[in-house]
Amino acid sequence: QINDALRRIGKEGTFVHGMRVTDAETMEVVEWVLGGQVQQDIVMMINEAGGKAVGLTGKDGQLIQAKQKFLPDEKNPENLLDIGFVGDITRVEPAVVKALQDDEFIPVISSIGFGEDGRSYNINADVVAGKLAEVLGAEKLVMLTNTPGVLDKNGQLLRQLSAQTIDELFQDGTISGGMLPKISSALEAARHGVNSVHVIDGRVPHSLLLEILTDKGVGTMIRAH
């Protein structure tokens, strides 16, 4: 939906290391889509299913504090690239999420942080999910994607991964592109107390139930050891 909105205003954007280069105009679109349209659609679907959902961004309750992210130039790693309003998380303040959970509300959190400079920052959603799971002491973190899970070089699903195996997959290029921040965040969460992280195909009907409640599962499970 972000891509559709950007196309309508003639700004499809550029990606560096899987990160969208986000200028001021693009950031407005990101906030409008993630903090508005997409979030409210999810909130309404949860409410219609009998839950009690509340939409949040990182600005609410100072939930996600961030600073501007710079990326190394592939050709000259010592040079840092300015990719605009893209952020790195500096702090997560979970009080507002805990308060909602205590009253049995379901927080729907958009990956928009705020900086000391008052700016909004676009943050990779998988990074936000991993950090929130870590800070909240979650039992499990489930990441839904549009692939069966983590695949090997032959396109076969890898059902279980350890930190050592993931490091090897990073080094040989098996995990690359858009999967890099996802799996990096999953591994960080597992290393910092989240019991297990699951990367599953959100397009499969009942995939969440199949992964959590069956022995075989449907995606990739990641543990720190």
Short mmCIF file of the C-alpha atoms (twelve columns), coordinates in Angstrom:
data_MODEL
# 
_entry.id   MODEL 
# 
loop_
_atom_site.group_PDB 
_atom_site.id 
_atom_site.type_symbol 
_atom_site.label_atom_id 
_atom_site.label_alt_id 
_atom_site.label_comp_id 
_atom_site.label_asym_id 
_atom_site.label_seq_id 
_atom_site.Cartn_x 
_atom_site.Cartn_y 
_atom_site.Cartn_z 
_atom_site.pdbx_PDB_model_num 
ATOM 1   C CA . GLN A 1   0.000   0.000   0.000  1 
ATOM 2   C CA . ILE A 2   2.933   2.344   0.579  1 
ATOM 3   C CA . ASN A 3   4.164   1.540   -2.938 1 
ATOM 4   C CA . ASP A 4   0.698   2.199   -4.363 1 
ATOM 5   C CA . ALA A 5   0.493   5.543   -2.585 1 
ATOM 6   C CA . LEU A 6   3.956   6.554   -3.788 1 
ATOM 7   C CA . ARG A 7   3.094   5.627   -7.363 1 
ATOM 8   C CA . ARG A 8   0.029   7.882   -7.197 1 
ATOM 9   C CA . ILE A 9   2.240   10.870  -6.404 1 
ATOM 10  C CA . GLY A 10  4.995   9.751   -8.776 1 
ATOM 11  C CA . LYS A 11  7.559   8.791   -6.090 1 
ATOM 12  C CA . GLU A 12  8.209   5.051   -6.076 1 
ATOM 13  C CA . GLY A 13  11.419  5.481   -4.109 1 
ATOM 14  C CA . THR A 14  14.897  3.955   -4.088 1 
ATOM 15  C CA . PHE A 15  16.215  1.144   -1.905 1 
ATOM 16  C CA . VAL A 16  19.705  0.783   -0.398 1 
ATOM 17  C CA . HIS A 17  20.556  -2.504  1.392  1 
ATOM 18  C CA . GLY A 18  16.810  -3.243  1.503  1 
ATOM 19  C CA . MET A 19  16.041  0.122   3.130  1 
ATOM 20  C CA . ARG A 20  13.749  2.628   1.442  1 
ATOM 21  C CA . VAL A 21  15.371  6.040   0.890  1 
ATOM 22  C CA . THR A 22  12.833  8.287   2.598  1 
ATOM 23  C CA . ASP A 23  12.691  12.000  1.853  1 
ATOM 24  C CA . ALA A 24  10.271  14.380  3.591  1 
ATOM 25  C CA . GLU A 25  7.467   13.835  1.079  1 
ATOM 26  C CA . THR A 26  7.843   10.064  1.214  1 
ATOM 27  C CA . MET A 27  7.812   10.203  5.028  1 
ATOM 28  C CA . GLU A 28  4.433   11.922  4.911  1 
ATOM 29  C CA . VAL A 29  3.116   9.058   2.779  1 
ATOM 30  C CA . VAL A 30  4.610   6.453   5.137  1 
ATOM 31  C CA . GLU A 31  2.939   8.087   8.146  1 
ATOM 32  C CA . TRP A 32  -0.374  8.388   6.302  1 
ATOM 33  C CA . VAL A 33  -0.347  4.743   5.183  1 
ATOM 34  C CA . LEU A 34  1.248   2.974   8.172  1 
ATOM 35  C CA . GLY A 35  -0.149  5.198   10.924 1 
ATOM 36  C CA . GLY A 36  -3.520  5.623   9.268  1 
ATOM 37  C CA . GLN A 37  -4.951  3.445   6.527  1 
ATOM 38  C CA . VAL A 38  -3.158  0.125   7.115  1 
ATOM 39  C CA . GLN A 39  -3.243  0.389   10.884 1 
ATOM 40  C CA . GLN A 40  -6.938  1.228   11.071 1 
ATOM 41  C CA . ASP A 41  -7.809  -1.603  8.665  1 
ATOM 42  C CA . ILE A 42  -6.040  -4.058  10.982 1 
ATOM 43  C CA . VAL A 43  -7.638  -2.534  14.081 1 
ATOM 44  C CA . MET A 44  -11.114 -2.871  12.561 1 
ATOM 45  C CA . MET A 45  -10.529 -6.494  11.502 1 
ATOM 46  C CA . ILE A 46  -9.419  -7.440  15.021 1 
ATOM 47  C CA . ASN A 47  -12.391 -5.631  16.562 1 
ATOM 48  C CA . GLU A 48  -14.814 -7.304  14.137 1 
ATOM 49  C CA . ALA A 49  -13.348 -10.685 15.165 1 
ATOM 50  C CA . GLY A 50  -14.122 -9.960  18.821 1 
ATOM 51  C CA . GLY A 51  -10.836 -8.473  20.011 1 
ATOM 52  C CA . LYS A 52  -10.187 -5.012  21.416 1 
ATOM 53  C CA . ALA A 53  -7.483  -3.380  19.299 1 
ATOM 54  C CA . VAL A 54  -5.840  0.021   19.651 1 
ATOM 55  C CA . GLY A 55  -3.564  1.627   17.050 1 
ATOM 56  C CA . LEU A 56  -0.230  3.139   18.100 1 
ATOM 57  C CA . THR A 57  2.827   4.634   16.462 1 
ATOM 58  C CA . GLY A 58  6.222   5.109   18.077 1 
ATOM 59  C CA . LYS A 59  5.182   8.643   18.994 1 
ATOM 60  C CA . ASP A 60  2.482   7.452   21.385 1 
ATOM 61  C CA . GLY A 61  3.735   7.319   24.953 1 
ATOM 62  C CA . GLN A 62  7.287   7.870   23.629 1 
ATOM 63  C CA . LEU A 63  7.141   4.214   22.599 1 
ATOM 64  C CA . ILE A 64  9.880   4.128   19.925 1 
ATOM 65  C CA . GLN A 65  12.704  6.645   20.123 1 
ATOM 66  C CA . ALA A 66  15.068  6.828   17.168 1 
ATOM 67  C CA . LYS A 67  17.949  8.584   15.487 1 
ATOM 68  C CA . GLN A 68  18.748  9.010   11.811 1 
ATOM 69  C CA . LYS A 69  20.232  5.921   10.182 1 
ATOM 70  C CA . PHE A 70  23.251  6.089   7.869  1 
ATOM 71  C CA . LEU A 71  24.367  3.172   5.716  1 
ATOM 72  C CA . PRO A 72  27.897  2.370   4.478  1 
ATOM 73  C CA . ASP A 73  28.547  2.821   0.781  1 
ATOM 74  C CA . GLU A 74  29.065  -0.624  -0.793 1 
ATOM 75  C CA . LYS A 75  31.995  0.628   -2.864 1 
ATOM 76  C CA . ASN A 76  33.560  2.733   -0.080 1 
ATOM 77  C CA . PRO A 77  32.351  1.373   3.300  1 
ATOM 78  C CA . GLU A 78  34.037  4.223   5.184  1 
ATOM 79  C CA . ASN A 79  31.619  6.625   3.476  1 
ATOM 80  C CA . LEU A 80  28.176  6.839   5.049  1 
ATOM 81  C CA . LEU A 81  25.073  7.344   2.902  1 
ATOM 82  C CA . ASP A 82  22.316  9.694   4.004  1 
ATOM 83  C CA . ILE A 83  19.057  7.865   3.202  1 
ATOM 84  C CA . GLY A 84  16.769  10.511  4.645  1 
ATOM 85  C CA . PHE A 85  14.101  9.972   7.291  1 
ATOM 86  C CA . VAL A 86  15.092  6.382   8.065  1 
ATOM 87  C CA . GLY A 87  15.740  5.601   11.711 1 
ATOM 88  C CA . ASP A 88  17.661  3.357   14.073 1 
ATOM 89  C CA . ILE A 89  15.967  2.556   17.376 1 
ATOM 90  C CA . THR A 90  17.690  4.150   20.374 1 
ATOM 91  C CA . ARG A 91  15.136  3.254   23.039 1 
ATOM 92  C CA . VAL A 92  11.810  1.470   23.479 1 
ATOM 93  C CA . GLU A 93  9.579   2.671   26.314 1 
ATOM 94  C CA . PRO A 94  6.950   -0.081  26.678 1 
ATOM 95  C CA . ALA A 95  4.750   1.500   29.376 1 
ATOM 96  C CA . VAL A 96  1.868   2.326   27.018 1 
ATOM 97  C CA . VAL A 97  1.889   -1.202  25.563 1 
ATOM 98  C CA . LYS A 98  1.927   -2.797  29.021 1 
ATOM 99  C CA . ALA A 99  -0.951  -0.588  30.155 1 
ATOM 100 C CA . LEU A 100 -3.031  -1.672  27.164 1 
ATOM 101 C CA . GLN A 101 -2.173  -5.329  27.717 1 
ATOM 102 C CA . ASP A 102 -3.179  -5.080  31.378 1 
ATOM 103 C CA . ASP A 103 -6.662  -4.055  30.217 1 
ATOM 104 C CA . GLU A 104 -6.703  -6.800  27.560 1 
ATOM 105 C CA . PHE A 105 -6.350  -4.470  24.585 1 
ATOM 106 C CA . ILE A 106 -4.371  -5.591  21.531 1 
ATOM 107 C CA . PRO A 107 -1.812  -2.962  20.423 1 
ATOM 108 C CA . VAL A 108 -1.365  -2.560  16.658 1 
ATOM 109 C CA . ILE A 109 1.948   -0.715  16.344 1 
ATOM 110 C CA . SER A 110 3.171   1.066   13.230 1 
ATOM 111 C CA . SER A 111 6.939   1.185   12.748 1 
ATOM 112 C CA . ILE A 112 7.309   4.962   12.979 1 
ATOM 113 C CA . GLY A 113 9.724   6.350   15.568 1 
ATOM 114 C CA . PHE A 114 10.513  9.858   16.716 1 
ATOM 115 C CA . GLY A 115 13.808  11.593  17.357 1 
ATOM 116 C CA . GLU A 116 15.093  14.195  19.763 1 
ATOM 117 C CA . ASP A 117 15.031  16.554  16.790 1 
ATOM 118 C CA . GLY A 118 11.233  16.167  16.656 1 
ATOM 119 C CA . ARG A 119 11.342  14.333  13.336 1 
ATOM 120 C CA . SER A 120 9.438   11.190  12.473 1 
ATOM 121 C CA . TYR A 121 11.533  8.270   11.250 1 
ATOM 122 C CA . ASN A 122 10.620  5.312   9.058  1 
ATOM 123 C CA . ILE A 123 11.982  2.165   10.760 1 
ATOM 124 C CA . ASN A 124 12.121  -1.345  9.346  1 
ATOM 125 C CA . ALA A 125 9.046   -3.143  10.720 1 
ATOM 126 C CA . ASP A 126 10.938  -6.376  11.431 1 
ATOM 127 C CA . VAL A 127 13.494  -4.444  13.484 1 
ATOM 128 C CA . VAL A 128 10.685  -2.848  15.505 1 
ATOM 129 C CA . ALA A 129 8.970   -6.201  16.041 1 
ATOM 130 C CA . GLY A 130 12.175  -7.847  17.232 1 
ATOM 131 C CA . LYS A 131 13.050  -5.037  19.639 1 
ATOM 132 C CA . LEU A 132 9.512   -4.906  21.066 1 
ATOM 133 C CA . ALA A 133 9.520   -8.673  21.616 1 
ATOM 134 C CA . GLU A 134 12.850  -8.385  23.393 1 
ATOM 135 C CA . VAL A 135 11.850  -5.463  25.634 1 
ATOM 136 C CA . LEU A 136 8.465   -6.988  26.493 1 
ATOM 137 C CA . GLY A 137 10.014  -10.378 27.309 1 
ATOM 138 C CA . ALA A 138 7.817   -12.162 24.771 1 
ATOM 139 C CA . GLU A 139 7.637   -15.953 24.759 1 
ATOM 140 C CA . LYS A 140 7.445   -16.057 20.953 1 
ATOM 141 C CA . LEU A 141 7.913   -13.685 18.039 1 
ATOM 142 C CA . VAL A 142 6.124   -14.565 14.800 1 
ATOM 143 C CA . MET A 143 7.055   -12.788 11.571 1 
ATOM 144 C CA . LEU A 144 4.630   -13.179 8.668  1 
ATOM 145 C CA . THR A 145 6.068   -12.790 5.181  1 
ATOM 146 C CA . ASN A 146 5.265   -13.707 1.568  1 
ATOM 147 C CA . THR A 147 7.630   -16.683 1.359  1 
ATOM 148 C CA . PRO A 148 7.373   -20.133 3.023  1 
ATOM 149 C CA . GLY A 149 10.119  -19.135 5.482  1 
ATOM 150 C CA . VAL A 150 13.897  -19.132 5.186  1 
ATOM 151 C CA . LEU A 151 14.964  -21.036 2.073  1 
ATOM 152 C CA . ASP A 152 18.281  -22.646 1.180  1 
ATOM 153 C CA . LYS A 153 20.026  -22.045 -2.154 1 
ATOM 154 C CA . ASN A 154 17.912  -24.793 -3.746 1 
ATOM 155 C CA . GLY A 155 14.675  -23.138 -2.638 1 
ATOM 156 C CA . GLN A 156 13.999  -25.721 0.068  1 
ATOM 157 C CA . LEU A 157 12.487  -24.632 3.380  1 
ATOM 158 C CA . LEU A 158 14.862  -24.629 6.366  1 
ATOM 159 C CA . ARG A 159 12.625  -25.610 9.272  1 
ATOM 160 C CA . GLN A 160 14.974  -24.858 12.190 1 
ATOM 161 C CA . LEU A 161 17.920  -22.506 12.450 1 
ATOM 162 C CA . SER A 162 20.463  -21.740 15.162 1 
ATOM 163 C CA . ALA A 163 22.637  -18.656 15.520 1 
ATOM 164 C CA . GLN A 164 25.655  -20.505 14.106 1 
ATOM 165 C CA . THR A 165 23.724  -21.712 11.064 1 
ATOM 166 C CA . ILE A 166 22.339  -18.231 10.416 1 
ATOM 167 C CA . ASP A 167 25.835  -16.732 10.521 1 
ATOM 168 C CA . GLU A 168 26.909  -19.270 7.886  1 
ATOM 169 C CA . LEU A 169 23.889  -18.428 5.705  1 
ATOM 170 C CA . PHE A 170 24.733  -14.722 5.943  1 
ATOM 171 C CA . GLN A 171 28.338  -15.363 4.921  1 
ATOM 172 C CA . ASP A 172 27.570  -17.530 1.889  1 
ATOM 173 C CA . GLY A 173 24.822  -15.205 0.649  1 
ATOM 174 C CA . THR A 174 21.908  -17.609 1.164  1 
ATOM 175 C CA . ILE A 175 20.180  -14.959 3.298  1 
ATOM 176 C CA . SER A 176 20.286  -11.653 1.464  1 
ATOM 177 C CA . GLY A 177 18.226  -8.655  0.357  1 
ATOM 178 C CA . GLY A 178 14.987  -8.065  2.218  1 
ATOM 179 C CA . MET A 179 15.528  -11.164 4.378  1 
ATOM 180 C CA . LEU A 180 18.664  -9.699  5.977  1 
ATOM 181 C CA . PRO A 181 16.968  -7.249  8.399  1 
ATOM 182 C CA . LYS A 182 14.203  -9.771  9.115  1 
ATOM 183 C CA . ILE A 183 16.520  -12.624 10.105 1 
ATOM 184 C CA . SER A 184 18.982  -10.300 11.860 1 
ATOM 185 C CA . SER A 185 16.124  -8.980  14.009 1 
ATOM 186 C CA . ALA A 186 14.830  -12.486 14.647 1 
ATOM 187 C CA . LEU A 187 18.258  -13.639 15.792 1 
ATOM 188 C CA . GLU A 188 18.764  -10.601 18.049 1 
ATOM 189 C CA . ALA A 189 15.406  -11.260 19.706 1 
ATOM 190 C CA . ALA A 190 16.288  -14.923 20.248 1 
ATOM 191 C CA . ARG A 191 19.663  -13.969 21.709 1 
ATOM 192 C CA . HIS A 192 18.008  -11.552 24.134 1 
ATOM 193 C CA . GLY A 193 15.488  -13.816 25.776 1 
ATOM 194 C CA . VAL A 194 12.694  -14.524 23.274 1 
ATOM 195 C CA . ASN A 195 12.267  -18.300 23.489 1 
ATOM 196 C CA . SER A 196 11.639  -18.851 19.771 1 
ATOM 197 C CA . VAL A 197 11.122  -16.817 16.623 1 
ATOM 198 C CA . HIS A 198 9.037   -18.078 13.723 1 
ATOM 199 C CA . VAL A 199 9.200   -16.848 10.115 1 
ATOM 200 C CA . ILE A 200 6.092   -18.074 8.299  1 
ATOM 201 C CA . ASP A 201 4.102   -17.507 5.115  1 
ATOM 202 C CA . GLY A 202 1.196   -15.204 5.928  1 
ATOM 203 C CA . ARG A 203 -0.543  -16.187 2.696  1 
ATOM 204 C CA . VAL A 204 -1.218  -19.730 3.963  1 
ATOM 205 C CA . PRO A 205 -4.658  -20.100 5.594  1 
ATOM 206 C CA . HIS A 206 -4.362  -20.584 9.367  1 
ATOM 207 C CA . SER A 207 -0.551  -20.415 9.119  1 
ATOM 208 C CA . LEU A 208 -0.214  -18.965 12.607 1 
ATOM 209 C CA . LEU A 209 -2.187  -21.807 14.187 1 
ATOM 210 C CA . LEU A 210 -0.354  -24.418 12.125 1 
ATOM 211 C CA . GLU A 211 3.061   -23.084 13.181 1 
ATOM 212 C CA . ILE A 212 2.267   -22.689 16.872 1 
ATOM 213 C CA . LEU A 213 -0.022  -25.637 17.525 1 
ATOM 214 C CA . THR A 214 1.340   -28.463 15.349 1 
ATOM 215 C CA . ASP A 215 4.544   -30.466 15.718 1 
ATOM 216 C CA . LYS A 216 5.636   -30.011 12.106 1 
ATOM 217 C CA . GLY A 217 4.768   -26.318 11.687 1 
ATOM 218 C CA . VAL A 218 4.758   -24.483 8.370  1 
ATOM 219 C CA . GLY A 219 7.734   -22.126 8.469  1 
ATOM 220 C CA . THR A 220 11.201  -21.607 9.948  1 
ATOM 221 C CA . MET A 221 11.830  -21.591 13.692 1 
ATOM 222 C CA . ILE A 222 14.887  -19.709 14.981 1 
ATOM 223 C CA . ARG A 223 16.575  -20.242 18.329 1 
ATOM 224 C CA . ALA A 224 19.719  -18.677 19.741 1 
ATOM 225 C CA . HIS A 225 21.346  -22.089 20.379 1 
# 
